[in-house]
Each structure stands twice: as structure tokens, then as C-alpha cells.
């Protein structure tokens, strides 16, 4: 029933026009609050029906924001820095999952799937439905020139591979999560990227448009419930990168709206802004990207993929509960509790779609209300004792 509600409601004009409306800025601030309010209001009636019967698969495409450990089977991610590949293989041999989060934790994609009694394990493992690969750009294949893990599969290619393996058909009863674009931003603002800001923005907008086309193909093949998060454009310290990430997010959502695609825009940027504005309200003593749950083992970035609970390992949890007390696992990836918050937010968008149409009518809420609302929404998700059916 949840899937039916989402599919029906997303056909509204709001979904097709919100991204370009004059209320966009208000949406960035209030999305979490409105969705949370709806989730709390309909929870008694609806959450007991949010079972595995609502969706038959959780299908995930993207980069390290949703990758659940694709490189574990591959052996290593093909880092241009060879010692990293060795460290990755050693971590897997010692029991690591290869997922970009704190040791032993589930990714948001897996937590979200579990809410519906499903899994989102890597697609290269038996029964896996998560095609995401850390380091993936939207459409560009990684190379020694443009950077990134060489074994990464571009997000658009992941989707085309999925469709090709299923006769060109997408599961109409599937829950789809597409999260990508961060690695394109890293390239654009890296040494090999375009030199001018206008060119950087143009590149990212172009990649957003290409991704929207790939998502459009997925929808045309039968996908009906597609969550598409924005970039956390408020987080970079470089104002030019913030500008470019915002332009990417706007282009992606606007492109999907222009194509008439029914999708669920997930404003995770607003959630992160709320968390960082009042970390203690979310139970986080540590929220900086230099205050990570895992030691770095001498690596500058992406060391969460190597993180183990064994304190003798080069990359390990700083404390047994570091995944709950630290927002970030490494310099860019969320630790366990951050992943749960992200999944809880996505879940609230699915169980409370009936309130989305009021987004454009709501006044900008205060920061305090934002924080309280997101916390309530997270609480709703945590009340589920087991994955799947939630007792009324």
C-alpha cells in the first residue's frame, strides 16, 4: 500500500513543478519538517502496512553514499594508490565489509531496505540488488587522468546493466534509490577539472542532465518509486563548490520534473544542515570530518572502506561506540548513526507522502522546529523492533 500511495501521489503537479518553483529555497529548509509531521500523523494507520509486500526489491544505484560493499567480491577498488588496494584486501581478509561506513555498520541503503523486510546487498553477491560502486561518477569512466577508483562503474551504466540483465524491464514493485554526483564534483574541483568556475558548473549541470536521462529510462522501463537525493551543497567550505553543487541538484531535479518523471526528491542537505546546527540534539559529540569514527591508517580519504573493530588493525574504530557518537566515519562518509538518520529520513518520505503537497504552502520553519521534527522522524523509524512489519 505504501508503494501505491507514493506512486499515486507523485503524479501530482507538485512533484513535477516543485524544483523550479519560487518556493525552492523554503523547500530546502522545510522538507524534513513537513515530511516528519506527516509521518507522525499517519504512523498509527500506515506503518503497520509498510511491509515487504509494499515493495518486492530495493534497487540501488550510485556511488559511495549508498554502496554496500561492491568491491568485497572484486578484491579491491582499483585505487591508483596501490597501498590502498593492499590495505583494502587485508581489511576484507580480516572480516571487513568494504562498505564506506564505520566497522560492521549497515549503509543507509541497507537500513532503508530492511524497514520493508528487504535487503540491499551488493549486486555482485548472491541475491544482491545494490549496484552502487564507491567512486562512481554519473556517466564518466574513471581513469588515471580524471581520478577515482578504476573499478568503479558509472551510475548510468549501473542502471543500463540492470535493465539489460532483466530484458529491458524494471521491477514496477521495486523501491529505487539513486544517489550520485559527488565524485563528479570532486573531479570538477580537482586538479584535472575545468579551470573556470563557469566550466565547472557547466560540467556538473551536464552530468546532472545525463543522470536524469538515465533515471528517465529506468522509469520508462517500469520503475515507479524512485528516491533521488540532492547533494549536500551546504557543507563544502569552498563557496564556489557550494554554488556548483547546488546547481547540480537543481539541474537534476528540474531535469526529472521537465521529463515528467514521478520521483521522490530527498532533501538530505536540509537534514545535514539541521544536524550540524545542533549536534548535541542528535546525540553527536563529534561531527567534524576531522573528528572521524575510524582512524585513518595513514590514508587521507575513503578510509572508512578499510575500517575494522579490531584495534590492532591499521584502520579501526576509535572507541567501540564511535559509530554512534561520531557523525562521520572518515573524511566524507557517514558513520553508523548518520547512516541510520539518512535511512530514517528516506523512510519518512515513503510513509508520509500525503503531506508533501503542502510543502510549497508552508512558511519557513525555525531551526529548532527543524531539529525537533527530524528527531521525531528518526524516532519513528527506530521504534520498529524488526525489519518489515511494524506492530500497530
Secondary structure, 3 states (H helix, E strand, C coil): CHHHHHHHHCCCHHHHHHHHCCCHHHHHHHHHHHHHHHHHHHHHHHHHHCCCCCCCEEEEEECCCCCCCCHHHHCCCCCCCHHHHHHHHHHHHCCCCCCCCCCCCCCHHHHHHHHCCCCCCECCCCCCCECCCCCCCCCCCCECCCECCCCCCCHHHHHHHHHHHCCCCCCCCEEEEEECCHHHHHHHCCCCCCCCHHHHHHHHHHHHHHHHHHHHHHHHCCCCEEEEECCCCCCCCCHHHHHHHHHHHHHHHHHHHHCCCCCEEECHHHHHHHHHHCHHHHCCCECCCCCCCECCCCCCCCHHHHCECCCCCCCEECCCCHHHHECECCCCCECHHHHHHHHHHHHHHHHCHHHHHHHHHCCCCCHHHHHHHHHHHHHHHHCCCCCCCCCC
